[in-house]
C-alpha cells in the first residue's frame, strides 16, 4: 500500500508530540533565532497501512510557506517525500510563491534528501545553531564528529 498523507487533526495530538519529541527533544524547535512550538502548527501525517509513519509541520507568512519540522519514523520508506509532496501541493493550491526550510550543517543526509526533492540551497546562516543553543540547551554540540553550528536554508520556488 502506498503512503498517504492527511492533515493533522486533534485526534493526532499524541502522535504529534511523540514524533516531535523523538526527532527534536520536545515540541519546541529552535530555528532562525526563534523558538517555535511545532506542536501548535498545522501539519500532515504520513500513514502506511493505517499506521502513522511521519510528520511535517509548517507555517504560512504571506505567500511563503515554511516547513518547520519533518520527521519520518522509518527513513527510506517514502514518508518524507510523501510529506514534502503533500505540503507542496497545499502551498501551490493556496497560491504560495515559495516553500522553504532550514536544516543544520551536520545533516548531510537531509541536505541530499531536500535537493533530490527539488529544493535549492540559498543561504548559510553562520553560527545560528550556536545562538539557538542558548535558548534550547538540548541541541548537541557535535553530531557524528561534525560541530553543529550553522543553519542551511533551502527553498523551492513555486
Secondary structure, 3 states (H helix, E strand, C coil): CCCEEEECCHHHHHHHHHHHHHHHCCCEEEECCEEEEHHHCEEEEEEECCEEEEEEEEEEECCEEEEEEEEECCCCCCHHHHHHHHHHHHHHHCCCCEEEEEEECCCHHHHHHHHHCCCEEEEEECCHHHHHHHHCCCCCCEECCEECCCEEEEEEEC
